[in-house]
Amino acid sequence: MKLTKEVLESSRKWETHFLIINPKIIEENYRRIRESFKKTAIYYAIKANPDPGVLGIVKDIGCGFEVASINELMLSR
């Protein structure tokens, strides 16, 4: 992923680490996995990254969720 000038300039204002999430890459990776495992149900482990934005993208593209707690179950809704 190529970072835009705006993102690079904005990053200099933060004093801590941060994560840039590109919804298109999430969708593209899901489709590649889905295509590779056509006969298998695909689930996203909420524990991997419980960010609401990520979960929304994963849910919108039709991926299921793997949950390990009541809190994760609530996040999957």
C-alpha positions in Angstrom: 0.0 0.0 0.0 1.4 3.4 -0.9 0.9 6.0 1.7 -0.5 9.4 0.6 1.2 12.6 1.4 -1.7 13.5 3.7 -1.3 10.3 5.7 2.4 10.7 6.1 2.0 14.4 7.2 -0.7 13.4 9.7 1.4 10.6 11.1 4.0 13.1 12.3 1.4 14.7 14.7 1.0 11.4 16.6 3.2 10.5 19.5 2.2 6.9 19.6 1.9 4.0 17.2 -1.2 3.7 15.1 -2.7 1.4 12.5 -3.9 2.4 9.1 -6.7 0.2 7.8 -7.6 0.0 4.2 -11.0 -1.5 3.7 -10.3 -2.4 0.1 -7.3 -4.6 1.1 -9.5 -6.4 3.8 -12.1 -7.1 1.1 -9.5 -8.2 -1.4 -7.8 -10.6 1.0 -11.1 -12.1 2.1 -12.1 -12.7 -1.6 -8.7 -14.4 -2.2 -9.2 -16.7 0.8 -12.8 -17.4 -0.1 -11.7 -18.3 -3.7 -9.0 -20.6 -2.4 -11.2 -22.5 0.0 -14.5 -22.7 -1.9 -16.0 -25.6 0.1 -15.0 -24.2 3.5 -16.8 -21.7 5.7 -14.5 -18.7 6.5 -14.6 -17.1 10.0 -12.8 -14.0 11.2 -11.4 -14.3 14.7 -12.5 -11.2 16.6 -9.6 -11.6 18.9 -7.3 -10.8 16.0 -8.5 -7.2 15.7 -11.8 -6.2 17.4 -11.9 -2.8 15.9 -15.5 -1.9 15.1 -14.5 -0.6 11.6 -12.8 -3.9 10.7 -15.7 -5.9 12.1 -18.1 -3.9 10.1 -16.2 -4.5 6.9 -15.9 -8.2 7.6 -19.6 -8.5 8.4 -20.6 -6.5 5.2 -18.6 -8.9 2.9 -20.4 -11.9 4.4 -17.7 -13.4 6.5 -18.7 -15.2 9.7 -17.1 -14.6 13.1 -15.2 -16.9 15.5 -15.8 -15.7 19.1 -14.2 -16.8 22.3 -16.2 -14.8 24.9 -19.5 -13.1 25.5 -17.8 -9.7 24.8 -16.7 -10.9 21.4 -20.1 -12.2 20.7 -21.6 -8.8 21.5 -19.0 -7.1 19.2 -20.1 -9.4 16.3 -23.6 -8.1 16.2 
